[in-house]
Amino acid sequence: MSEEMEMPVMDENAFSLEGEPTDETGMVCEGMTINGDVEATGSLDIIGTVNGNIKIRGKLNVSGTINGTSRASEIFADSAKITGDVISSGPVKVGQETVILGNIGATSAVIAGAVKGDIDVHGPVILDSSAIVMGDIKSKAVQINNGAVIEGHCSQCYADVSPTSFFSNFKGKE
């Protein structure tokens, strides 16, 4: 007599980045390749390669390769190669020798590497002297150090002062 066991149905949208991350840190070691999506409630260090989307509730540290969208509470990429969007509920730091082919969304960003994509940050963006950005930047404030290269538009659309309303009010006082 064999009893069939019902397998639980996994809702692909059930995993949430909301909530406190756990203390555990997973690792994708050098020489290791994961083909598929990765989800975790802790942090993750990637030295190898992930071909898939990543959802991490904690910190994501990348010095390897990602081919897919990355979501985490904080993201630090140093000497990394990322093809896909990088989305953080906190800061994003892009170190030298990192190349990102995708958009960045975060609360703040420090860029020292190369980004081909738009940067949408509700706080400050700092472009180090080694930064190369090919895309538009939307932020609250932008600091561009000497030597940084930008091909795109910069908009401080999240700033406390609206240039449009300032000049509209100024024009009315003539």
C-alpha positions as CSV (number, residue, x, y, z in Angstrom):
1,M,0.0,0.0,0.0
2,S,1.7,3.2,-1.2
3,E,0.6,6.6,0.0
4,E,1.2,9.5,-2.3
5,M,2.8,12.5,-0.6
6,E,1.7,15.9,-1.8
7,M,4.6,18.2,-2.6
8,P,4.1,21.7,-1.4
9,V,3.6,24.2,-4.2
10,M,6.2,27.0,-4.2
11,D,4.9,30.4,-5.0
12,E,7.8,32.1,-7.0
13,N,6.8,35.5,-5.5
14,A,6.6,34.2,-1.9
15,F,10.2,35.1,-1.1
16,S,10.4,38.6,0.2
17,L,13.3,40.9,0.9
18,E,11.3,42.4,3.7
19,G,12.2,41.5,7.3
20,E,15.5,41.2,9.2
21,P,18.3,39.2,7.5
22,T,19.7,36.2,9.3
23,D,23.3,36.0,10.4
24,E,24.3,33.3,8.0
25,T,26.5,34.0,5.0
26,G,26.6,31.7,2.0
27,M,29.4,31.5,-0.5
28,V,29.8,30.7,-4.2
29,C,33.4,29.8,-4.3
30,E,35.9,30.5,-7.1
31,G,35.5,27.9,-9.8
32,M,31.9,27.2,-8.8
33,T,29.0,28.0,-11.2
34,I,25.4,28.1,-10.2
35,N,22.9,27.9,-13.1
36,G,19.6,29.1,-11.6
37,D,18.1,31.6,-9.3
38,V,19.5,32.1,-5.7
39,E,17.4,33.2,-2.8
40,A,18.5,33.5,0.8
41,T,17.5,35.3,4.0
42,G,21.1,35.8,5.0
43,S,24.1,37.3,3.1
44,L,26.0,36.0,0.2
45,D,29.6,36.2,-1.1
46,I,30.1,35.5,-4.8
47,I,33.6,34.7,-6.0
48,G,32.5,32.2,-8.6
49,T,29.6,32.6,-11.2
50,V,25.8,32.8,-10.8
51,N,23.8,32.5,-14.0
52,G,20.4,33.5,-12.6
53,N,18.6,36.1,-10.5
54,I,19.7,36.8,-6.9
55,K,17.4,37.8,-4.0
56,I,19.3,38.2,-0.8
57,R,17.8,39.7,2.4
58,G,21.3,40.6,3.8
59,K,24.5,41.9,2.1
60,L,25.7,40.8,-1.3
61,N,29.4,40.9,-1.8
62,V,30.5,40.1,-5.4
63,S,34.0,39.7,-6.8
64,G,32.9,37.1,-9.3
65,T,30.4,37.1,-12.1
66,I,26.6,37.5,-12.1
67,N,24.4,37.1,-15.2
68,G,20.9,38.2,-13.9
69,T,19.2,40.7,-11.7
70,S,20.7,41.2,-8.2
71,R,18.5,42.3,-5.2
72,A,19.8,42.8,-1.7
73,S,19.8,45.1,1.3
74,E,23.4,46.2,0.5
75,I,25.5,45.4,-2.5
76,F,29.3,45.7,-2.8
77,A,31.0,44.7,-6.0
78,D,34.8,44.7,-6.3
79,S,36.5,43.3,-9.4
80,A,33.1,41.9,-10.4
81,K,31.4,41.4,-13.8
82,I,27.7,41.9,-13.6
83,T,25.3,41.6,-16.5
84,G,21.8,42.6,-15.1
85,D,20.2,45.2,-12.9
86,V,21.6,45.8,-9.4
87,I,18.9,46.8,-6.9
88,S,19.4,47.5,-3.3
89,S,17.2,48.7,-0.4
90,G,20.3,50.3,0.9
91,P,23.7,51.4,-0.5
92,V,25.5,50.1,-3.6
93,K,29.3,50.3,-3.8
94,V,31.0,49.6,-7.1
95,G,34.7,49.1,-6.8
96,Q,37.5,49.6,-9.4
97,E,37.7,47.0,-12.1
98,T,34.0,46.2,-11.7
99,V,31.9,46.3,-14.8
100,I,28.1,46.5,-14.6
101,L,26.0,46.2,-17.7
102,G,22.6,47.1,-16.2
103,N,20.7,49.7,-14.2
104,I,21.4,50.5,-10.6
105,G,18.7,51.4,-8.0
106,A,19.6,52.1,-4.4
107,T,19.4,54.6,-1.5
108,S,23.0,55.7,-2.2
109,A,25.8,54.8,-4.5
110,V,29.6,55.1,-4.7
111,I,31.0,54.2,-8.1
112,A,34.7,53.6,-8.8
113,G,34.2,51.1,-11.7
114,A,32.3,51.1,-15.0
115,V,28.5,51.2,-15.3
116,K,26.6,50.9,-18.6
117,G,23.0,51.6,-17.5
118,D,21.0,54.2,-15.7
119,I,21.6,55.0,-12.0
120,D,18.4,55.8,-10.0
121,V,19.4,56.6,-6.3
122,H,17.2,58.5,-3.9
123,G,20.2,59.7,-1.9
124,P,23.7,60.8,-3.0
125,V,25.8,59.4,-5.8
126,I,29.6,59.7,-5.6
127,L,31.6,59.1,-8.8
128,D,35.2,58.4,-7.9
129,S,38.0,59.5,-10.3
130,S,38.1,56.1,-11.9
131,A,34.4,55.9,-12.6
132,I,33.0,55.4,-16.1
133,V,29.2,55.8,-16.5
134,M,27.3,55.5,-19.7
135,G,23.7,56.2,-18.8
136,D,21.5,58.7,-17.0
137,I,21.9,59.5,-13.3
138,K,18.9,60.5,-11.2
139,S,19.6,61.3,-7.5
140,K,19.3,63.7,-4.7
141,A,22.9,64.9,-5.0
142,V,25.9,64.0,-7.3
143,Q,29.6,64.3,-6.5
144,I,31.8,63.9,-9.6
145,N,35.5,63.7,-8.8
146,N,38.1,64.8,-11.3
147,G,38.8,62.1,-13.9
148,A,35.3,60.5,-13.8
149,V,33.7,60.1,-17.2
150,I,30.0,60.4,-17.8
151,E,28.0,60.0,-21.0
152,G,24.5,60.7,-20.1
153,H,22.3,63.2,-18.3
154,C,22.4,64.0,-14.6
155,S,19.3,65.0,-12.8
156,Q,19.0,65.9,-9.1
157,C,15.2,65.2,-9.3
158,Y,15.1,64.0,-5.6
159,A,16.8,67.2,-4.3
160,D,15.0,69.3,-1.7
161,V,15.0,72.3,-4.2
162,S,13.1,72.2,-7.5
163,P,15.0,74.3,-10.1
164,T,11.8,74.6,-12.1
165,S,9.7,76.1,-9.3
166,F,12.7,78.2,-8.1
167,F,13.0,79.9,-11.5
168,S,9.2,80.1,-12.0
169,N,9.1,82.0,-8.7
170,F,12.1,84.2,-9.6
171,K,10.5,85.1,-13.0
172,G,7.3,86.2,-11.3
173,K,9.3,88.7,-9.2
174,E,10.6,90.7,-12.2
